[in-house]
Amino acid sequence: MSEPVVNPAHVEPGGTSWVAHLGTAMLRKCSVSTMDNNAYLLTCRRTGAQVLIDAADDVDRLRTLVAEGSGRLDLVVTTHQHWDHHRALAAVVEHFGVPTAAGAEDAEALPVPPTTLLRHGDQLAVGELRLDVIALRGHTPGSVALALRDGAGGAHLFTGDSLFPGGPGKTQDEAAFTSLMDDLETRVFGVYPDNTVVHPGHGDSTTLGAERPHLADWRARGW
């Protein structure tokens, strides 16, 4: 396992999956496709309420993921409209009868109309957990990230395809790239400290501290 950004004492590895103890929350991650799509399950440790972030693929694995937590599912959030992040959304909703949420500008492209349309500055409640919604416009018009204050002095960001180790997500043109970089600098790097952990839609996690020195380089290269 190569996840240096989560305290090893608080992580239980398992192949392409891991479990992290985050104070008031439990975080489970699994990779659910050949594209290494990440699905994340957050569990409120006091109430058992759970939110799934990106029902990307493999409904059977996602059902197992939910069962590995408290067994209940209270909400599914889709970070953006690209097909590889919502292939199992309809099946998950049908199985659990669960409400969904997604960025307002991406809603029409999803296979299940979101119950809640998300906009920058919104907040989602999952049991006693609170997730702040950060709109990151550029990868898609309605891309959103979720921010969790873990109750132990840290923060965790679930960024979809808007921020990865090594740079922002893919954009279609210069205007979209500028929009995404502007949002990342003002709404992410300008708000959250260096020890904030970034959990992207593919691959390994990182920290804002590891990425912050490269912001000017990303601007200069244009991707």
TIRO-63920 format. One record per residue (C-alpha): residue number from 0; chain; x, y, z. Coordinates in steps of 0.25 Angstrom, whole numbers, plus 2048, in hexadecimal, padded with zeros to 3 digits. Layout:
N
i NUM&ch A&xx X&yy Y&zz Z
...
//
This chain:
223
i 0&ch A&xx 800&yy 800&zz 800
i 1&ch A&xx 805&yy 80E&zz 7FC
i 2&ch A&xx 7FD&yy 818&zz 804
i 3&ch A&xx 807&yy 820&zz 80B
i 4&ch A&xx 7FD&yy 82B&zz 80E
i 5&ch A&xx 7F5&yy 824&zz 818
i 6&ch A&xx 7FB&yy 820&zz 825
i 7&ch A&xx 7FF&yy 811&zz 824
i 8&ch A&xx 7FA&yy 80E&zz 832
i 9&ch A&xx 7EC&yy 812&zz 82E
i 10&ch A&xx 7EB&yy 80A&zz 821
i 11&ch A&xx 7E7&yy 7FC&zz 81E
i 12&ch A&xx 7EC&yy 7F8&zz 810
i 13&ch A&xx 7E5&yy 7EE&zz 807
i 14&ch A&xx 7EA&yy 7ED&zz 7F9
i 15&ch A&xx 7E5&yy 7F8&zz 7F1
i 16&ch A&xx 7DD&yy 7FD&zz 7FD
i 17&ch A&xx 7E0&yy 803&zz 80A
i 18&ch A&xx 7D8&yy 808&zz 817
i 19&ch A&xx 7DD&yy 814&zz 81F
i 20&ch A&xx 7D8&yy 819&zz 82C
i 21&ch A&xx 7D6&yy 828&zz 82C
i 22&ch A&xx 7D1&yy 82C&zz 83A
i 23&ch A&xx 7C2&yy 82D&zz 838
i 24&ch A&xx 7C2&yy 826&zz 82B
i 25&ch A&xx 7C6&yy 819&zz 825
i 26&ch A&xx 7CB&yy 81A&zz 816
i 27&ch A&xx 7CB&yy 80E&zz 80D
i 28&ch A&xx 7D1&yy 80E&zz 7FF
i 29&ch A&xx 7D0&yy 804&zz 7F4
i 30&ch A&xx 7D4&yy 804&zz 7E5
i 31&ch A&xx 7C9&yy 7FF&zz 7DD
i 32&ch A&xx 7CD&yy 7FE&zz 7CE
i 33&ch A&xx 7D8&yy 7FC&zz 7C5
i 34&ch A&xx 7D9&yy 80B&zz 7C4
i 35&ch A&xx 7DD&yy 80B&zz 7D3
i 36&ch A&xx 7D0&yy 813&zz 7D7
i 37&ch A&xx 7D0&yy 816&zz 7E5
i 38&ch A&xx 7C3&yy 814&zz 7ED
i 39&ch A&xx 7C3&yy 81A&zz 7FB
i 40&ch A&xx 7BA&yy 817&zz 807
i 41&ch A&xx 7B9&yy 820&zz 813
i 42&ch A&xx 7B3&yy 81B&zz 820
i 43&ch A&xx 7AF&yy 823&zz 82C
i 44&ch A&xx 7B4&yy 81B&zz 837
i 45&ch A&xx 7AA&yy 820&zz 841
i 46&ch A&xx 79D&yy 81E&zz 839
i 47&ch A&xx 7A1&yy 814&zz 82E
i 48&ch A&xx 79C&yy 81D&zz 823
i 49&ch A&xx 7A4&yy 81B&zz 816
i 50&ch A&xx 7A7&yy 823&zz 809
i 51&ch A&xx 7AC&yy 81D&zz 7FC
i 52&ch A&xx 7B5&yy 826&zz 7F4
i 53&ch A&xx 7B4&yy 821&zz 7E5
i 54&ch A&xx 7AD&yy 815&zz 7E2
i 55&ch A&xx 7B7&yy 813&zz 7D7
i 56&ch A&xx 7B5&yy 804&zz 7D3
i 57&ch A&xx 7B3&yy 7F6&zz 7D8
i 58&ch A&xx 7A6&yy 7F6&zz 7E0
i 59&ch A&xx 7AA&yy 7E9&zz 7E7
i 60&ch A&xx 7B7&yy 7EF&zz 7ED
i 61&ch A&xx 7B0&yy 7FC&zz 7F1
i 62&ch A&xx 7A5&yy 7F4&zz 7F8
i 63&ch A&xx 7B0&yy 7EC&zz 800
i 64&ch A&xx 7B7&yy 7FA&zz 803
i 65&ch A&xx 7AA&yy 7FF&zz 809
i 66&ch A&xx 7A9&yy 7F2&zz 811
i 67&ch A&xx 7B7&yy 7F3&zz 816
i 68&ch A&xx 7B3&yy 800&zz 81C
i 69&ch A&xx 7A6&yy 801&zz 824
i 70&ch A&xx 79D&yy 7FA&zz 819
i 71&ch A&xx 794&yy 806&zz 817
i 72&ch A&xx 796&yy 811&zz 80C
i 73&ch A&xx 790&yy 81F&zz 80D
i 74&ch A&xx 795&yy 826&zz 801
i 75&ch A&xx 79D&yy 825&zz 7F4
i 76&ch A&xx 7A5&yy 831&zz 7EF
i 77&ch A&xx 7AA&yy 831&zz 7E1
i 78&ch A&xx 7B6&yy 83A&zz 7DF
i 79&ch A&xx 7B4&yy 83D&zz 7D0
i 80&ch A&xx 7AC&yy 839&zz 7C4
i 81&ch A&xx 7B7&yy 830&zz 7BD
i 82&ch A&xx 7B2&yy 822&zz 7BB
i 83&ch A&xx 7BD&yy 81A&zz 7C2
i 84&ch A&xx 7B9&yy 821&zz 7CF
i 85&ch A&xx 7AA&yy 81C&zz 7CF
i 86&ch A&xx 7A9&yy 80F&zz 7C8
i 87&ch A&xx 7A3&yy 808&zz 7D4
i 88&ch A&xx 79B&yy 814&zz 7D9
i 89&ch A&xx 78D&yy 80F&zz 7D4
i 90&ch A&xx 790&yy 801&zz 7D9
i 91&ch A&xx 794&yy 806&zz 7E7
i 92&ch A&xx 788&yy 810&zz 7E8
i 93&ch A&xx 77F&yy 804&zz 7E4
i 94&ch A&xx 785&yy 7FB&zz 7EE
i 95&ch A&xx 785&yy 805&zz 7FA
i 96&ch A&xx 77A&yy 80E&zz 7F6
i 97&ch A&xx 784&yy 819&zz 7FA
i 98&ch A&xx 783&yy 828&zz 7F7
i 99&ch A&xx 78E&yy 82E&zz 7EE
i 100&ch A&xx 796&yy 83B&zz 7EC
i 101&ch A&xx 79E&yy 842&zz 7E1
i 102&ch A&xx 7A2&yy 84F&zz 7DC
i 103&ch A&xx 797&yy 857&zz 7D6
i 104&ch A&xx 79E&yy 859&zz 7C9
i 105&ch A&xx 7A1&yy 84B&zz 7C7
i 106&ch A&xx 793&yy 845&zz 7CB
i 107&ch A&xx 78D&yy 843&zz 7BD
i 108&ch A&xx 798&yy 83A&zz 7B9
i 109&ch A&xx 796&yy 830&zz 7C4
i 110&ch A&xx 78E&yy 823&zz 7C3
i 111&ch A&xx 786&yy 826&zz 7CF
i 112&ch A&xx 781&yy 834&zz 7D2
i 113&ch A&xx 787&yy 839&zz 7DF
i 114&ch A&xx 77F&yy 83B&zz 7EB
i 115&ch A&xx 787&yy 847&zz 7EF
i 116&ch A&xx 78E&yy 851&zz 7E5
i 117&ch A&xx 79B&yy 855&zz 7EB
i 118&ch A&xx 7A1&yy 863&zz 7EA
i 119&ch A&xx 7AE&yy 869&zz 7F0
i 120&ch A&xx 7AC&yy 86C&zz 7FF
i 121&ch A&xx 7A2&yy 861&zz 801
i 122&ch A&xx 7A3&yy 858&zz 80D
i 123&ch A&xx 79F&yy 849&zz 80E
i 124&ch A&xx 79B&yy 842&zz 81B
i 125&ch A&xx 79F&yy 833&zz 81C
i 126&ch A&xx 79B&yy 830&zz 82B
i 127&ch A&xx 7A4&yy 839&zz 833
i 128&ch A&xx 7AE&yy 83B&zz 827
i 129&ch A&xx 7AD&yy 848&zz 81F
i 130&ch A&xx 7B3&yy 849&zz 811
i 131&ch A&xx 7B5&yy 856&zz 80B
i 132&ch A&xx 7B3&yy 857&zz 7FC
i 133&ch A&xx 7BD&yy 85D&zz 7F3
i 134&ch A&xx 7BA&yy 860&zz 7E5
i 135&ch A&xx 7C6&yy 85F&zz 7DC
i 136&ch A&xx 7C2&yy 863&zz 7CE
i 137&ch A&xx 7CA&yy 85F&zz 7C2
i 138&ch A&xx 7CC&yy 84F&zz 7C1
i 139&ch A&xx 7BD&yy 850&zz 7BF
i 140&ch A&xx 7B3&yy 85C&zz 7C2
i 141&ch A&xx 7AD&yy 855&zz 7CE
i 142&ch A&xx 7B9&yy 84E&zz 7D5
i 143&ch A&xx 7B9&yy 84F&zz 7E4
i 144&ch A&xx 7C3&yy 84B&zz 7EF
i 145&ch A&xx 7BE&yy 847&zz 7FD
i 146&ch A&xx 7C6&yy 84C&zz 809
i 147&ch A&xx 7C6&yy 844&zz 817
i 148&ch A&xx 7CB&yy 84A&zz 824
i 149&ch A&xx 7CE&yy 83D&zz 82B
i 150&ch A&xx 7CD&yy 841&zz 839
i 151&ch A&xx 7DC&yy 83E&zz 83C
i 152&ch A&xx 7E2&yy 84B&zz 836
i 153&ch A&xx 7E2&yy 847&zz 828
i 154&ch A&xx 7DB&yy 848&zz 81B
i 155&ch A&xx 7D8&yy 83F&zz 80F
i 156&ch A&xx 7D4&yy 843&zz 801
i 157&ch A&xx 7CD&yy 83A&zz 7F7
i 158&ch A&xx 7D1&yy 841&zz 7EA
i 159&ch A&xx 7CB&yy 838&zz 7DF
i 160&ch A&xx 7D3&yy 83B&zz 7D3
i 161&ch A&xx 7D6&yy 849&zz 7D6
i 162&ch A&xx 7E3&yy 847&zz 7DE
i 163&ch A&xx 7ED&yy 83C&zz 7DE
i 164&ch A&xx 7FB&yy 83A&zz 7E3
i 165&ch A&xx 803&yy 842&zz 7D8
i 166&ch A&xx 7F8&yy 84C&zz 7D4
i 167&ch A&xx 7EA&yy 84F&zz 7D0
i 168&ch A&xx 7E1&yy 846&zz 7C8
i 169&ch A&xx 7E0&yy 847&zz 7B9
i 170&ch A&xx 7D9&yy 853&zz 7B3
i 171&ch A&xx 7D4&yy 855&zz 7A5
i 172&ch A&xx 7D9&yy 863&zz 7A2
i 173&ch A&xx 7E1&yy 86E&zz 7A8
i 174&ch A&xx 7D5&yy 875&zz 7AE
i 175&ch A&xx 7D1&yy 868&zz 7B5
i 176&ch A&xx 7DF&yy 866&zz 7BA
i 177&ch A&xx 7E0&yy 875&zz 7BF
i 178&ch A&xx 7D2&yy 873&zz 7C6
i 179&ch A&xx 7D7&yy 866&zz 7CD
i 180&ch A&xx 7E4&yy 86C&zz 7D2
i 181&ch A&xx 7DD&yy 878&zz 7D7
i 182&ch A&xx 7D4&yy 870&zz 7DF
i 183&ch A&xx 7DE&yy 867&zz 7E4
i 184&ch A&xx 7E7&yy 872&zz 7E9
i 185&ch A&xx 7DC&yy 87B&zz 7EF
i 186&ch A&xx 7D3&yy 870&zz 7F4
i 187&ch A&xx 7DC&yy 865&zz 7F8
i 188&ch A&xx 7EB&yy 869&zz 7FA
i 189&ch A&xx 7E6&yy 877&zz 7FF
i 190&ch A&xx 7DD&yy 871&zz 809
i 191&ch A&xx 7E3&yy 863&zz 80E
i 192&ch A&xx 7F1&yy 861&zz 815
i 193&ch A&xx 7FC&yy 859&zz 810
i 194&ch A&xx 7F8&yy 84C&zz 818
i 195&ch A&xx 7EB&yy 84B&zz 811
i 196&ch A&xx 7EA&yy 83D&zz 80A
i 197&ch A&xx 7E5&yy 83D&zz 7FC
i 198&ch A&xx 7DE&yy 830&zz 7F7
i 199&ch A&xx 7DC&yy 831&zz 7E8
i 200&ch A&xx 7D3&yy 829&zz 7DF
i 201&ch A&xx 7DF&yy 820&zz 7DA
i 202&ch A&xx 7EC&yy 81B&zz 7E0
i 203&ch A&xx 7F2&yy 81F&zz 7ED
i 204&ch A&xx 7F0&yy 82A&zz 7F7
i 205&ch A&xx 7F9&yy 836&zz 7F9
i 206&ch A&xx 7F9&yy 843&zz 802
i 207&ch A&xx 7F8&yy 851&zz 7FF
i 208&ch A&xx 805&yy 853&zz 805
i 209&ch A&xx 80C&yy 84A&zz 7FA
i 210&ch A&xx 805&yy 851&zz 7EF
i 211&ch A&xx 805&yy 860&zz 7F3
i 212&ch A&xx 813&yy 862&zz 7EE
i 213&ch A&xx 80F&yy 85F&zz 7E0
i 214&ch A&xx 803&yy 868&zz 7DE
i 215&ch A&xx 80C&yy 872&zz 7D5
i 216&ch A&xx 811&yy 866&zz 7CD
i 217&ch A&xx 803&yy 861&zz 7CA
i 218&ch A&xx 7FF&yy 86F&zz 7C6
i 219&ch A&xx 80B&yy 870&zz 7BD
i 220&ch A&xx 80A&yy 863&zz 7B6
i 221&ch A&xx 7FB&yy 865&zz 7B4
i 222&ch A&xx 7F6&yy 857&zz 7B9
//
